[in-house]
């Protein structure tokens, strides 16, 4: 049975891409074919003559099969700012993303879509945001929480916003970003007690990504 998930975060720079690839590896270890998608990306560089994003390239690299970059990343912007600002005169059309997503779901058992920034980041100047995109794709949400100072408030606010949107949040992942974080386990436990969705894994701090190892820290049962 084909499955899809939408990965969102409590902010930008919280480790959504590492969490997405760890999830991809987790499912690949279960003999599933997996594709990761990052439909919108800001902060791109010219590679091979076109704007490309390092996170989208990472997802492409870890897919179970060869997938064209433009199918994984539909909208690429140079400026590392909110998409509605980075796009300038280009329109972020969610229908294009939906069409690419549908194609990918026909190629793999599981498609994991990584959002951009946090849950309410604007995507264009017509009122669409990350929440709008997730609702249009109509797939369950996985919330990535950066475990650092302020994480309890950010996790609770983001979860409340997801819940209020009416979409299903199937779980959350604790991404440990601060090696000197005080009361790390207590912070994670407080979040676990505060939001009504399962903790799917705690990904420990690391300067270099070992996705095989990180995948062992995820439990989707």
N, C-alpha and C positions, 0 to 999 in steps of 0.2 A: 504494500500500500504506500502510495506517495505521501510524504509528509513535508511540511515547510514550517519554518520558524522565522520570526522577525526579532533581531537583536537590537535593543536600544540601551541607552546608558543614562546615568544620572547627570552627565555633562559631556563635554568634549574632552578627549585625552584621557578617558577612563579605562582604556584597554579593551574596547569593543572588538577590535580586529583580532587580538590575541585570543580573546574568549571565543570568537567566531571560528577561528582555525582550530582551537582546541576541541570545540564541539564537532567540527568536521572530522577531525581525527578520531574522536570518540565513536562516531557513527561508522567511519571507515573500518575501525577495529571490529565492528559488528557485521562486517561484510556487506555494508550498504554502499551504494554509489552516492556521492555527495558533490554538490556544487555550491560555492559561496558567491553571493552577489552583493555588490556595493553600488547601488544604482546612482547615487549622487555623491560626488567627492569634491571638496575644496582643497586648495593647497597642492595643486598638481604641477608636474614639470614636463617639459618637452622630452619625450623619449621616442626614438624612431620616427620623429617627425610629427608626433601627436601628443596632446596633453594626456598624461597618465598619472595615476595616483599610487603611491607605494603600498597602501593598504589593499587597494583593489588588485594590484599585482600579486600581493601575498595570497589573496583568496584564489586568484587564477592559478597560481603555482601549486596550491594544495587541493585542487579539484580532482575528482576521480578520473576525469577525462579532459581532453583538450577542448577548451571553450574560447571563442573569440573574445578579446578584451572588451569590445563594444557591447557585448551581451551582458557582461558582468558589471560594467560601469557605463551607464547610458549618458550621464552628464558629468563632464570634467571641467573644473574651473581652476584658474591659476592662483587667484588670491586666497590665502588661508583665512577666510572670513565666512560668515553665515551665507548659505547658498543664495538667498534672495538678494544679497548684496554682491556676491561674487559673480552671479550670472550676468549682471549688467543688462545688456539688451536681449540676451538669450532667454527664452521662456522654458522653464522646467515643466514639461508636459507629463503629468502622471500616467496618461494613457500609454505613452511610449514605454514607461517602466513596467506597467502591467503587461504589455505585449511581450516584452523581453522575459519577464518573470514566467509567463505562461510557456514560452518556448523552453526555458530551462527546466521547468517541471516535467516536461516530456522527455528529458534526457537523463534524469537521475532519480534515485529513490527519495532523496532528501535535498531540498534547497534551503539554505540559510541566508537570509537577507540581513545585511548590516545597515542600520540607519546611519544618519549623519548627525553629529552633535547629540543633543538631548531630545527628549520627547516632544517638546513644543517649539523646536527650531523652525523658523519660516523657510519654506522651500522656494517660494516665488512671491510675486506681488499681487496675487489673486486670492490670497487667504489660505493656501494649502501649507500644511506643516508636516512634520514627521508623523504625527498622529493621523492626519488625513491619509497619508500614504499607507500606513499600516492597516487602517480600516478598509481602504480600497483593495489591498491585497488579501484581506480577510484571513489572516493566519495568526496563530498564537504568538504571544510576546515572551521573550526571555530578557530580563532586566539585568544589566551589568552594573554593579555598584563598586565604585572606586573606594577601597577601604583606606581612608585618610581622614584627617580632621574635618569634621562637618558631614561625614558620610551618613550618619543616622538621619539627620534632617533631610538631606538630599534624597536618600532612599525612600523615606516615608512620603515626601512630597511627590516624587515621581510615581511611586506605586499608586498613590491616591488619584493622580491624574490619569494613569492607565486604566484603573478600575472605573473611574467616572466616564471614560470614553466608551465603555461597554465591550471592549475586546478582552479576550482571555489572556491572562498572564500565567504561563505554566510553570514559572520558576524564576529564581534569580541566582546570579553567580557573583561571589565575592572576589574582586580582583585586588590583591594586596600590592599597592604601589609604593608604600612608604616602609622601608626596612627598619625604621626607628619608631614606627607607630606604637604609641602607648596603649595598653589595654586592647590589643588587637582582637583577641578572642572574645572579650567582653563586648566590644563594638559589634562584632558579627552576631553574637548571641542576641544583643538588644534589637538589631534589625530583624533577625529571625523571629523574635517574639512580637515584632511590631507590624509585620506585613503578612498577609494571608496567602502566601504562595511558597512552595517548597524551596529550600536551599539546594541547588543542583551541584554546587561545588565551590571549593575555596582554592583559588589559584594563587600559589605562593609568589612572593617577590622574586624576580629574576631579571638580571640585566640582559641575558641572552635567552631567546625563546627556544625551549625544547618542547615541541608540541606533542610528541609521543608521551613525555612525562606529564605535561599538563592535562592530557586526555585522561590519564589515570586518576586525576583528581575530580573528575566529573561522574556523577551518578544520576542517571535519568530515570531510574526505576521508581 
